[in-house]
Amino acid sequence: MSAAFIECLDVGKIYEGRTGSVEALRGVSLACAEGEFVCLLGLSGCGKSTLLQMIGGLEEPSSGQIVVAGRELSGPSPATAIVFQDHGLFPWMTVAQNVAFNMKARGVGAKQRRERAAEMLALTGLSSFATRYPHELSGGMRQRVGIARALTTKPRALLMDEPFGALDAQTRARLQHELLEIWAAQRTTVLFVTHSIDEAVFLADRILVFTPRPGQLAADVTVDLPRPRTPRSPGFAALAAKLRGLLGTEEGSE
């Protein structure tokens, strides 16, 4: 593995509330190499989304350090972009305008914004929908717009917080395939939060398994299965069973 591009060093997170404190994460240390596809897998409430938001610079750790591209985080890094389950599109903007928004916020010139947005729309299969508005798109297409928008700033790492969790099974499967195609073309580092074992096995180079709250890293599992994968691929079911054991659940998708 090449040198770490993203590092978490003994990271903890405690939320203080009116009724007391809640420890979301405890002593998490991990490293991701540039170009890796890494899934953060755990049951709901284990702190994996909190960790992703801290790696994205949207929250500060209560303890420990997070290093991205050789620099300790003190806020959002230009090397990362984040995609949430809620696509967060502006309803009054067209698809093209939504895709170009992050670049406009960073002061990129209009001509360059148009060219880069067109490139990302083509990559995500949305060129013919550039002048549509979000309400005219399906849920899956809106999520593709969110991915295209994140990619316009040429991030070295794409942070994805259960981006397909609200979609139906067929749309989710199609977007999983499309995401792998984009990743193969761009070779962007991907950190992908999920509670679906099958999704993690289908997508990842490595799967980081988290315990229930307070979230701790229970296992770092390398996925040696060749791509493309399906649940019927040799070794898929065995790895899924191993992950179910690590999570302590008998549910095939949890």
Secondary structure as the mmCIF struct_conf table of DSSP 4:
data_model
#
loop_
_struct_conf.conf_type_id
_struct_conf.id
_struct_conf.beg_label_comp_id
_struct_conf.beg_label_asym_id
_struct_conf.beg_label_seq_id
_struct_conf.end_label_comp_id
_struct_conf.end_label_asym_id
_struct_conf.end_label_seq_id
STRN STRN1 ALA A 4 GLY A 17
TURN_TY1_P TURN_TY1_P1 ARG A 18 THR A 19
STRN STRN2 GLY A 20 ALA A 33
TURN_TY1_P TURN_TY1_P2 GLU A 34 GLY A 35
STRN STRN3 PHE A 37 LEU A 41
TURN_TY1_P TURN_TY1_P3 SER A 44 GLY A 45
BEND BEND1 CYS A 46 GLY A 47
HELX_RH_AL_P HELX_RH_AL_P1 LYS A 48 ILE A 55
TURN_TY1_P TURN_TY1_P4 GLY A 56 GLY A 57
BEND BEND2 LEU A 58 GLU A 59
BEND BEND3 SER A 62 SER A 62
STRN STRN4 SER A 63 VAL A 68
TURN_TY1_P TURN_TY1_P5 ALA A 69 GLY A 70
STRN STRN5 ARG A 71 GLU A 72
BEND BEND4 SER A 74 GLY A 75
TURN_TY1_P TURN_TY1_P6 PRO A 78 ALA A 79
STRN STRN6 THR A 80 VAL A 83
BEND BEND5 GLN A 85 ASP A 86
TURN_TY1_P TURN_TY1_P7 PRO A 91 TRP A 92
BEND BEND6 MET A 93 MET A 93
HELX_RH_AL_P HELX_RH_AL_P2 VAL A 95 ALA A 105
TURN_TY1_P TURN_TY1_P8 ARG A 106 GLY A 107
HELX_RH_AL_P HELX_RH_AL_P3 ALA A 110 LEU A 123
TURN_TY1_P TURN_TY1_P9 THR A 124 GLY A 125
HELX_RH_3T_P HELX_RH_3T_P1 SER A 127 PHE A 129
TURN_TY1_P TURN_TY1_P10 ALA A 130 THR A 131
HELX_RH_3T_P HELX_RH_3T_P2 PRO A 134 GLU A 136
BEND BEND7 LEU A 137 LEU A 137
HELX_RH_AL_P HELX_RH_AL_P4 GLY A 139 LEU A 151
TURN_TY1_P TURN_TY1_P11 THR A 152 THR A 153
BEND BEND8 ARG A 156 ARG A 156
STRN STRN7 ALA A 157 ASP A 161
BEND BEND9 GLU A 162 GLU A 162
TURN_TY1_P TURN_TY1_P12 PRO A 163 ALA A 166
BEND BEND10 LEU A 167 LEU A 167
HELX_RH_AL_P HELX_RH_AL_P5 ALA A 169 GLN A 186
STRN STRN8 THR A 189 THR A 194
BEND BEND11 HIS A 195 HIS A 195
HELX_RH_AL_P HELX_RH_AL_P6 ILE A 197 LEU A 203
BEND BEND12 ASP A 205 ASP A 205
STRN STRN9 ARG A 206 PHE A 210
HELX_LH_PP_P HELX_LH_PP_P1 THR A 211 THR A 211
BEND BEND13 PRO A 212 PRO A 214
STRN STRN10 GLY A 215 GLY A 215
STRN STRN11 LEU A 217 THR A 222
HELX_LH_PP_P HELX_LH_PP_P2 LEU A 225 PRO A 226
BEND BEND14 ARG A 227 PRO A 228
TURN_TY1_P TURN_TY1_P13 PRO A 231 ARG A 232
BEND BEND15 SER A 233 SER A 233
TURN_TY1_P TURN_TY1_P14 PRO A 234 GLY A 235
HELX_RH_AL_P HELX_RH_AL_P7 PHE A 236 LEU A 247
TURN_TY1_P TURN_TY1_P15 GLY A 248 GLY A 248
TURN_TY1_P TURN_TY1_P16 GLY A 252 SER A 253
#
